[in-house]
Amino acid sequence: MWDLTTGLAVSTLIGHTDRLSATAVADVAGRPLAVTASADGTVRVWDAMAGEQITVIAHDRTRVTDVAITELDSRAILVTADNRGTAQVWDAETGDRLGALRGHNGALSSVAVDRLRGDPVILTTGWDRTARIWDLRSGSEVAVLRGHRNMVTGAALTDFDGRAIAVTSSWDTTARVWDVATGKAFATLRGHSGALTGVAVQRVGRRLTAVTVGGDSDRTVRIWDLGTRSPVRAATGHTDTVTSVALAPEDQPPIVVTAGEDHTACVWDARTNRQVAQMRGHTAAVTAVALVRSGDRLLAVTGSADRTARIWDTASGAAVAVLPDRGSAVTGVATGTLDRHPIIAVTTGSPHSVAVVWDVSDLEAAEKLCEYTGHRAAITAVVLTRIGTHAVAVTSDEAGTSHVWYVASGRLIQVLHGRRGAVSAAAGARLGGRDLVVTACRNHTAYVWDLSSGHCVRTLGGHTAPLTDVTTVTLDGLLLAITAAEDRTVRVHDLASGRPLTTISLPAMCASVTAAPDGTVVLAIGQDVIVIALENWRSV
């Protein structure tokens, strides 16, 4: 069980001997309860906070497909749905069976509890292409909703224009809106390209909306205005994996720029989540993105497997410059300033591992400041930072070494001999007068280096798979390192002590992470970008 405010686990429910098939939670008389169903043939009710088991219900003759829990007359009531088409009602405290709801012809796909005109009801959906509504007190059938052409996967109830309505989702790619009194559908929501796996309804201001969730072949979530039966916002964005994300500086408009394997980069308004520009021109996956201010313009710099780096105007999405092809795929880009001039560092991998720094004050004639060729392995990451007043670059490679060199001249300062696995990403920081760099490695660990001494001063552990990215941010006076890994977690560390602060579990691997001083954290996960408020996940 997880606390959604802190992101911390509050209890672990141990007792099942096989995989779980369904879960549900509810607050009953001020007590948080959890229900779990398992392939071991049991359904278990738990005190969610204490992690203590309250009761075990044997369900060994059928497979439970879904569970729901609610409160009725100050009593905790459990409802189970099974693969034989029956929903059963139980006393969650004693495990006594109170009744069975039969009517479906085939396995049930979902069960939920809700209220209809103030009365408690049960909603069931099934493989027989129907959804059914039942009176919880009497067990009698209130309505049967027929019309879908494939399995119904979810249902929700609400009031609309003075009448009770239901919204259902189905594998037939549609959601339908029903008048419960007549059992007739009066609207069909079309737009998904594949099966739907669930539906919910929510009132946003004066607007009543439905949220529909697509399955593996669709992979979209759509929001519908039930008044107009039309999408609230058309889905836009990347059509392949998002590889990198960048946040605008604090003094710039709140935008997020994303890079993707679909050969594009997108600009998003962080306040509305709307795409405001799309940058097209690369002919292969865009592997890196960074932002830099030049005069009164905010520019995006992208690197690609097509061996080019391009500069874009984020306001219009127009390309303003293309940096020369260096003969290898671009593996990283970083931005900074030198003598108040905007600069860009571009790195490439094998077979021509090189880092080039450009002054982009004049976009029509970008000036190459230096070229660094000291790496013997493919360069995988670059960060522009400072040692005292000097602008330096830190480039890392597949061999696990990081080179620190002056941006103005390309002269090597020192090599950080990690030899601890390939470096995936790096981020700079300044702590207590010391200039640091954090390297995220494929050996499941991040390392903190003092750039002046070249010593590793701290390790950041906890991940169980190769790291994919790292970023640093100061929040409420605390310098944090945020690491992402292939283990589907993002971890927040106190950089001063190395102490782990919290772990955020994700539905899939996070490929890129960035953060802003206001606590905004942006995560690239598959084709999606997730924005969270870090203060809601801290445990300090």
Order of alpha helices (4+ residues) and beta strands (2+ residues): beta-beta-beta-beta-beta-beta-beta-beta-beta-beta-beta-beta-beta-beta-beta-beta-beta-beta-beta-beta-beta-beta-beta-beta-beta-beta-beta-beta-beta-beta-beta-beta-beta-beta-beta-beta-beta-beta-beta-beta-beta-beta-beta-beta-beta-beta-beta
